[in-house]
Amino acid sequence: MAAVKDNDLQRLATLWGGQRGPASAWMKPEELTQRVTVFQIYLNHVGYRVVDGPTTVPGEGTRVRFNVEIQRANGCSVAFPIELGRARSGAWLVWSFDLANLGNPAQACRPTGTGTRP
């Protein structure tokens, strides 16, 4: 999360990946830059907290999930799951998170709660 806050795209590229290791080691540079730029935009925050975790991802002995909440500059708070996994090298990398859970960072906060208005 520090790399996101610092807008350090090179660091993000070394922290995100999969079994093959960090994406910076195997992904085409143009595609990698595009992806980590999107990650930085969606994950940008003024603060964050780990809500819970780590919990083991069912059926995946080398992956764990955390629920994280970020606080955005516009006053919105967004919670989302993020999965970390161990690469063959043994390093822990950000394996996945769902951009859809983060909402559009350029829009106003999503309404909270459910139900109908009186």
Beta strands, then each sheet from edge to edge (+ up, - down):
strand 1: 17-18
strand 2: 21-22
strand 3: 47-57
strand 4: 60-71
strand 5: 77-86
strand 6: 92-97
sheet 1: 1+ 2-
sheet 2: 3+ 4- 5+ 6-
end
